[in-house]
Amino acid sequence: MFSISRFHALTKHLPRGVFDRAVERCEADKYSKGFGRWQQLLAMVYAQLSGADSLRTVEVGFNAQTEHHYHLD
């Protein structure tokens, strides 16, 4: 069954087109090899909202909800 996570409900309001144009204008993805700027933004938003104090905490918390990873693309 499909359900929208709270995180997705919050992030769906982020202006993806504006963000992508800014990344393109600044060439921020020039040397990116896989982890894009949008995924980095989502990871940082998640870290702030969850109160994570380390990358390990972000990884463990985020991977605990693998069924909600659909919104990363």
C-alpha positions in Angstrom: 0.0 0.0 0.0 1.3 3.4 -0.9 1.5 6.0 1.8 3.3 9.4 1.9 5.7 9.7 4.8 5.8 12.9 6.9 9.2 13.7 5.5 7.9 13.5 2.0 4.9 15.6 2.8 7.3 18.3 4.1 9.8 18.1 1.2 7.3 18.0 -1.6 6.9 21.7 -1.2 10.5 22.4 -1.9 10.9 24.2 -5.3 12.9 21.5 -7.1 13.0 23.4 -10.4 14.4 26.5 -8.7 16.9 24.4 -6.9 18.0 22.6 -10.0 18.5 25.9 -11.9 20.6 27.3 -9.1 22.7 24.1 -9.0 23.2 24.4 -12.8 24.0 28.1 -12.7 26.6 27.6 -10.0 27.9 24.3 -11.6 27.5 22.7 -8.1 27.2 19.2 -9.6 30.3 19.6 -11.8 32.4 17.0 -9.9 29.6 14.9 -8.4 30.0 11.2 -9.0 26.6 9.9 -7.7 25.4 11.7 -4.6 23.6 14.7 -6.2 22.9 18.0 -4.6 19.2 17.2 -4.3 19.9 14.1 -2.3 22.4 16.1 -0.2 19.7 18.7 0.5 17.2 16.1 1.6 19.8 14.4 3.8 20.6 17.8 5.5 16.9 18.6 5.9 16.4 15.2 7.5 19.4 15.7 9.8 18.0 19.0 11.0 14.5 17.8 11.5 15.6 14.6 13.3 18.1 16.4 15.5 20.9 14.1 14.4 24.3 15.0 15.8 26.4 12.8 13.4 26.4 11.2 10.0 26.1 7.8 11.6 22.9 8.9 13.3 21.5 10.2 10.0 22.4 7.0 8.2 20.8 4.7 10.9 17.7 6.8 11.2 17.2 7.2 7.4 17.9 3.5 6.6 15.4 2.4 9.3 12.7 3.6 6.9 13.8 2.1 3.6 10.2 1.8 2.3 10.1 5.6 2.1 13.2 6.1 0.0 11.1 6.6 -3.1 11.1 10.4 -2.7 14.8 10.7 -3.2 14.7 10.6 -7.0 
